[in-house]
């Protein structure tokens, strides 16, 4: 198999859909002699903020001379970036080698068990564990969960730290349609004796997570209780126990990024206090301040100004709107919106209307992308316009500020028009 063959084989497994549960993962990992047991992993779960938090942790560890693997999803530029070392995606040849290892195992799974075939995400997760656990061991692996936590494919290893970034109403058709439902699923990642750093806003969900932490006798470090962030426009002060770090200024904008960075800093301090790492605090903060993350309020063009943001649920749209109000109060903001099935489209669009001078809806080439009419029908407002060809629209845009949003998959496609 060559690279394209390997990629095709992986993507072909989307036909098996999403099948929550870890039995298939555990069976395949057992056949491979449990590579997941060989990694020193930090598990990052949550509805929003996972990718940014992974980046903060990764870059701070790199600055302190550690080799760091990351597992993230979905990809923004290239498939290989989902599995990276020190921010550099694995090579095409490495992916081919890994597929040759896991493909026979996945075939045996379907033939020898009644568990059914492995899904695309399960295969990618398996590839990651094989790579970091056997082929190319590293000092630490920061593993971003996919969908949920309890029944997510990544929830098959014993981490050294767990980070729960947030709880929001996303994938409600699978995880449940209340904050408490989502909390029950996310809390499934909490393991006895593993410290949990978390940031949860809904009260019911917060109470539930606190109960789980206490029942496991874990050390739980909670934003706004144990960890404090004092924001002052673009800067913030971080406080935890005896630590106070002032005048932290991130390249990534928004109050929510201050909170994500605070979770990362706490994770690193806790690892330092436990003797897991040596930590130069100046190098940690310098690295975190320089972090950028593709597709998160990312400026892709100056004239006219165009931003892309992968906000894909109500909570991430709220963060986007708040940030745009803070940083671009004088701009006439135009919105180009597309989304995939299963999202609270009406709530997302209603929130975006607060800042939209003009509102455009479109669709894109993706299996679960909603047709234009399906998006348009969520609102009954004359000023919302349909865009049949978003590429042409973007190239001809001449307003003050265009924000392209609604789906990580959509902005991944739109971003290709600007970034090679």
N, C-alpha and C positions, 0 to 999 in steps of 0.2 A: 504493500500500500504506500502511496505517496501522500503528501500533505493534504491535497484536495480530497483524495479518497477518504482519508481519516476524518476530515472535517465533515464530509458528507455523511459518513457513517454515524457520527455523533449527532448531527442535526436531524438525521432521519428518525431518530428516536423520539422526536417531538410527537410523533403519531401515537405514542403510548400515553400521552397526556401527563397530568400531574397526579401522582398517587402518593399521598402522605403516608408516612410510616418508615421504619428503619430496618425491617426484617430483611429486605433484599440487600441493603447495604451491609448488614452484619454478616450475612451469608457469604457475600463476595469477598469481604475483607478477611474472613476466616480462611478462605481458599488461598489468599495471598499472604498468609501468616501474619495478619494484623499489623500492617504498616502504620496504622493510626496510633499504635501504642509507642511508636518511636519519636513522635514529634513533641516539642514543647510549645503547646498551642495556647493562644488567647482567643476565646470565642466571643465574637461580637454579634449580638442579635438586637432586634428592635424593628419598629415600623419605618422610622426615618432616621437619618443621621449615621447609618452604619458605615457607608463608604468613606465619609469624611473622617470619622473616628478611627477607622482602620489606617487611613493615611497619616494622621497625626501620630499614632503609635508607631507605625512603621518608620517614618522619617526620623523620629526622635531616637529610636533604637539604632538606626543606621548611623546617625550622628555620634552615637556612643560606641561605634566600632563593632556592631553586631550585624551578622548576615541574617536578613529577614525575608521570609517567604510570605506572600499574601494570596488569599483566595477571595475573589470578589465577583459580584454579578449585578446586573448584566454587564457586558462589555460596551464601551463607548466607541472605541476606534477599531480595535482588532480583537478577534476571539482569544488569541493567546494571552492577552493582558489579564484574563481571569486568573491565571496562575503565573505569578511573577516573583523574581528574586531581586530585592533592593529596588523595586519599581520597574525592573526590566522584564518584559514578558519572556516566557520560555520560547525557545526556537522552534521552527517548523519541524526540524528533524527530531527534536525531543518529543514533540507531540505525537509524531508518527511512532516513535519507539514506545511511548506510553499506551497508545491505542493497541499496538500489537500485544502488549501485556494484558490489558483488561478485556479485550474483545473475546478471547476464548472463555474467560470467566463468565462474562455476561451471557454467552451462548449456553454455557453449562447451566446457568441459573434457570434459563427458560426450559431447558431439556430435563433437568434433574429434580426440579422442585415444582410445587404448585403455587409459587409466589408470583408468577407472571414475569414478563420481561422488565428489565431495568429501564427507567426513564432517562431522558437526556441529562437532566440535572444530576441524577444519581451517578451516571457514567462520568460526568465532569468532576464530581466530588471524589469518586473513586480514583480517577486519574491524579487528582491533587494529593490524596493521601499516599498513593504509590510513589509519586515524585518526591515529596518531602520526607516520606518515611523510609524510602529505600534507595531511589535513584540519586537524589541530590539532597541529602540532609543539610539543614541550616540550624542556626542558633535558636530562632523562634519562628513560628508560623502564626500569622494573624488570620483567623478564619472567619469570614463573614457568612452568617446564615443566609439561607435563601428565603423560603416561605415559612413563616412561623418559627417554631423552635423545637417543641416536644417531638413532633413528627417530621422534622426537617432532616434531610440526608446528612447534614453536617453533625447532627447530634449523636455521634457514635464514638467520641473520644473524650478523654479525661483532660480538660484544660487546666492550666495553672492559674488562669484568671478568666472571669466571665464579665462581659460588659453588656448591659441592657440599655440601649440608647433612648428608647421611647416606646409608647404604646399608642397606636392610632387605629382607626377603622379602615383597614385595607384587607383585600382578599376575604371579605366577609362571607362570601359564598362557601369558603372552605374553613375559615377559622372561627366564624361566629360573628354576629352583628351587634354585639355590645362590647364596651371596653372591658368588662369582666370576662367575657368569653375570650377575648384576645389575650388578656392577662393570664388566664389559665393555660393557654397554649404557649405563650412566651416563657412562663415560669417553669415549663418543662425542661428548660435548659439549665436550671439551677441545680447544682450537684453538691452533696455534702462535702464540707471542708474546703470548697473552692470559693474564694472571695468574690462577691458580686458588687460591681459598681453600676449604679442605675440612676436613670432620670425619668420619672414617671409623673405625669400631671393629673390624669383623671383619678379622683379620690377613691372610687371603688377598686380600681386596678391597683393603685398604690397600696391600699390596705391589704389586698390579697397577696401581693408580692412580699410585703413586710412579714406576713404570717408564714409564708413558705421559707423565707430566710431564717426566721426565728426557729421554726420547726426543724430545720436542717442544722441549726447551731452554726450557721455561716457568719462570716464577717460581712455585713452589708453596709456599703457606703453610698449614701443617698444624696442626690443633688438637692440643695436648699435646706438640708438638715445637717449633713456632715460636710458637704462640699458647698462652698459659696462662691458665686460669681457676681462681682459688682461691675456692671458695664457703664462706660462713659463714652457714648458715641462709638467710635471705632476701636477704642481700647477697653481693656477690662483688667480687673484685679482678681486673682485667684487665691482662695483661702481654704485650707484644710489642716486641721490639727495645729501644729506649730509653724506650718508653712504659709507664707504670704508672698506671692509673686505679683509684682505690680507692672503696670504699663505694658501689658501684652497686647500687641497689635497684629492681627492676622491679615494675611492677604485675602482670605476667604471672608466675605462680608456677611453681616447679619448676626443678630442676637443668638440665634440658634447655633451658630458656629462657635460662639463663645462657650456655650454649654457643652458642645461636642468636644471641644479642645480641653475643657475642664475634666471631662470623663477620662480622656486619654492621659492627661497629666496625673490624675489620681491613680490610674492603673499602673503607670510607670513608677510613681512614688511607692505604691504598695509593693511592687516587685523589688524595688530598691530596699525597702524596710525588711523584706523577707530574705534578703541576701541572694535573690535570684539574679540580679544585675548590678553592675557598677553604673552609677549615674552622675554625669556632669550636668548640673541643672542649667547652666548657661547654654550648653550645647543643645539640651532638650528644648528649651524655649526658643532659641534661634531657629532650630529646625521646624518646630511647630508653626512659628510665625511665617515661614516661607512656603508652607504647604499650599498647593493648588490642587483642585480636583475637577477634571473635565466634566462639563455638563452641569455644574452647580453654580448658578448665577454667573456664568462664564461669558466674558465679553469676547465675541468672535469677530467683530468689525467696529471700526471707529466712526466712519462717515458713510452713511448714517449709522448711528449707534445701534448695534444688535446684540442682544443677550440670549443665551440658551440656558434653560433650567429644566432639570428632569423631574419637577414636581409632579407626582402621579397619584396623590390622594389629598383629602381635605386638609390634613395637618401640614403637609409639605407646601400646599398652595397658600395656607395661612402664613407660613414662614416667608414664602416668596413675596406675598403682598406686603407684609410688614417691612421687609427689607427694601423693597422698591419705594415705599412711602418715605422711608428714612433717607435713602441715598439719592433718590431722583425726584424730589418733591416738585420741582419746577418743570419737569418734562411732560410732554403729552405722550402717554404710553399707549402703544398699540399692541394687541395680543393676537398671536397666531396659535391656535389650540387644536390639538389632536389627541386622541386617547385610545386605549384598548378596552376591550369588554371587561365588565366586572368592577368598574370604578364608579364612585358616586359623582357622576358627571354634572348633574344639576347643582349640587352643593359647590363643586369646584368652580364651575363657571360663574355662579352667583357671586362668589367671593372675588373672582378676578374682575368682575364688572365694576367693582368699587374703584378700580384704578384705570380702567380701560377707556381711552378716548375713542378708539375704534376696536371692534372685536371681530376676528375672523376665525372661522372653523374650517378644517380640512381633514384629509385622511392620508394614509401612507401605506406603503407596501409591506405589510406584516400580517401574519395569519390571524391574529386576534384584534387587528385595528378596526375600530368602529367606522362604518361608512359616514360620509358627511351628513346625510339626512338623519342618521341615528344620533349624532352629536347635536345637530341643529335643533332637533325636536325637543331637546331638554329645556329649551328656553323659548319663550314667545316674545321676542323683541325684534322690532323692525331693523334696528341698527346693526344687528349681527349679520355679517356677510359670509357667503360660502366661497371658498377658494378651491377650485378644481385642480390647479397645478401649483402646488406650494413652492416648487423650485423656481418657477418663473416669477411668482409673487415676491419671493425673497430677493431675487436678483434685481427686481425693478422697484423695490421699496425705497421711498424717499421721504419718510416721515422723520420725527425726532428720535424715537426710541421704539424698537420692535423687540418684544419678548416672545420667544418661541418656547412653548411649554405644553404640559399635559401628559407626557409619557417619556420615560427614559429611552424607550425604543425609538420614539419619534425624533427626539433631539439628537440621537445617535445618527440618524439618517440625515437630518437637516444640517448637522455640524459638518458633514462631509463637503458641503458647498464652500466652506471657509478654510478648513484645516486639512492639509494633506498628511 
